[in-house]
Amino acid sequence: MKKIFCTIDLEDFSYDYPRTLGLQLKKKINVSALLKNYDQINQLCKKNSVKITFFCTGILGKLFPDIIKQISSDGHEIASQYFYHDYANKDDLKTFERRIYDSINILSNYSKNKICGFRAPYFSLNCKDIKHYQVLEKYFEYDSSLLVDVNNYRNKIETLKSKLLGKLRIYPVLYYSPFPKVKLRLGGTYFKILPLKILNNLSNKILNYDNCIIYLHPYDYDTKFSYINKYESFNELSHLKQMYYFSKQFQWLYFGNNNVLNKLASLMKLYPFENLLKDLRN
C-alpha cells in the first residue's frame, strides 16, 4: 500500500531570505518562532502517532543546535537541506561537495540518527544535474530534491538512476499539472491556498502512482508573521529584482497560514501516514 510521508523543510526564513536577496545577513536565528512552530507540528504528530522527517540547513544546526537535538530526541528524522538555503545547482561541484560535507558534519553532532537523506533548497536539483547527483551518492542513502510531474516521472527517474551507481534512492515530490505552468502539489503555497477537498483529491491521484510526500516550512503555518524581513529603507533594495522578491515574502508568510495544520490533521486521519523517509524502500 502506498503511503503519505510528511516532511518539514526546517530553515529560518528571516535569516535566509536576505541572503537570497544579496542583502546583509542577520547574525541571529529566530529562536522563539522556530521553537513555537516546532512544538505545534510535534504536538500534531504526537496526537496522530506519526514521526516525520526534518530537512535542516547546516547553518541552522550551527547557530541553533538545541532545536536539532530536540527534534532528534523526539524521534523524528534529521536530514540535510544543504548548508545554506541556496540554489544547490548554481554552486560549482567543489563548493557543492564542501557544503554537503559541512552540513552533514554539523547535523551529525546533534542528531541521534545518521544523516542519510538530502533535499536541495527550492527543489533546485533536477534530472539534468547528473554530476551533482554523483556527489550526493557519495554521502547519502536517499534524495528528495526532485519535483516531477506525476504523469511522466518514472522515465525521468530511471534515466537519472541509470547514470548513477545505484546506491541512491530517489523519492520525488510529485505534482499534478492540470494546466500549463500549474503544478499542484502537497506543499508550500499550494497546501496553504487549496481547500481540503482538492488536497484530498490530489493525494488520491498521487497515491495511484507512488508514495505521496508532503512538504511544509515553519513559516507556512506560523500565524504571528514572525519571519517577515523589515528593512530600514528601500535604499537597501537597490534592484527591481530585490524589490520584487521583498514583496513576495508577504505571499509566502501572510496568506493561508491559519488553516494549514487543520488540513494536515485531517489528512492524517484520512490516510495511512508512514513515518520516516529513511525507512522507506523503493
Salt bridges, closest charged atoms under 4 A:
ASP9 OD1 - ARG119 NH1 2.79
ASP9 OD2 - HIS217 NE2 3.67
GLU11 OE2 - HIS85 NE2 3.36
ASP66 OD1 - LYS69 NZ 3.93
ASP86 OD1 - ARG19 NE 2.91
ASP86 OD2 - ARG99 NH1 3.42
ASP91 OD2 - ARG99 NH1 3.05
GLU97 OE2 - LYS138 NZ 2.69
GLU141 OE2 - LYS114 NZ 3.30
GLU141 OE1 - ARG169 NH1 3.97
ASP220 OD2 - HIS217 ND1 2.82
GLU274 OE1 - LYS3 NZ 3.09
ASP279 OD1 - LYS278 NZ 3.34
